[in-house]
Amino acid sequence: MKIIHYLHGLPPVRTGGLITYALDLVACQRDIGHEVFLLLPGSTHRLSKRNKIRRRESWNGIPVFRINNASPVPMGKGISRPQIFMRHGNFQDFSDFWQWLRPDVIHVHSLMGLYPELIEAASKNHIKTVFTTHDYFGLCCKPDRIDYQGKICNRDSWEECAKCGLKAYSLLRMSFEQTRIFSFLMKNSRFADFLEALALRKKHLAMVGKKRTVKSDMDSQDYLDLQKQYRKLLQNFDIIHYNSRQSREIYHRLCPSLSHGYLISMVTAGIKDQRIHRPYQDAPIRLGFLGNSSYAKGLETLIEITDELAARQLVFSLQIFIRSPELDRAYIHQHDAFSPRQADEIYNSFDVLIVPSICEETFSLVVLEALSRGIPCIISDTVGAKDLLKQVGGGMAYSGTDGLKNALIHIMEHPQLLTEWNSHIREARFQLDFRSYVEELTSKYYK
């Protein structure tokens, strides 16, 4: 089978679970014997409006094509100028590409940077189209659906999206990130650190009250038009791959006319069955947090609760893999960000994984990673992996801030639960073999 995967970028520019999963899938399909390609948004050329797709490079021996004058990639910052996301792609350029390459399937992992005309042209050329629900971009202007009030957005309409777009990247920033020079610069750790420092400064300025004003109410119609565009795009896919029951429910609630699909949870090539007996030792419980410092991941909420527990003289430690002077506490052990090669050491540094996400994560690979090592988890019920956790019996899903506090107090008062949960994890049957997973997933393309 000839398969082309669309995603919104490659490392070091784009990272995270979506990128890891998609690239692992591509590599495994290649190893199984399929002919695979990557398609990415390319840079903008002001002198031409064409959307020619050309091969620019290779990734691990796999051909990489880029779309000239691709739509912008807003990442998680929202959209401040909906008009630039409603520019039409060149249908004929896309049709010419499909007729030349003639893939059997185009598997889309993100709607960012994607012109609707690309999918329309694929359908006209009888190419099956598949979309995986890694996040919620397209249902919302932000992939995590956290609105300007810091709450999960359940609005059916995009009328208020301008308020969430106040911190959006400028067109200049988005265009720069899609250039070759930006990719080259991101390979330099000092440049990456500079961008991180810049992001933290902007966050600080927002916290101390530096504000931007919302544009006129006339913008609301532009957002409504953009919502219609993305809804139509989603409806044009032949198959939707839902990675959790939660993602399926949310997609169908916010876009009721979606076509049929299938539900298969996630696995990546780096996740192996390493479940071992982990008896709890008579020592302070070591909590682990592996997310970043973004609001959506819930670190602020976790720190507020653990501060309260520490004030009550409860003894425990919290392992985090972020460094910040604002997080200096006696019970917090700060570590540098880690590479996949250090994963065993990292996971062995705590007894239970805490996933306090504020957003409704479509899945959560860190939960599966922990379970694959026999490590219990305490996760928010907004995390899609809660069904897997319940199936395995390897921890608990809580609701709300009080739910997290009560869950932490409960395991500190009953630490034997960790040993019981570890036993359940070791006895459970769930998918950890990546090749088998990929074979099952790829078979769905024939449906």
Disulfide bonds with the S-S distance in Angstrom:
none
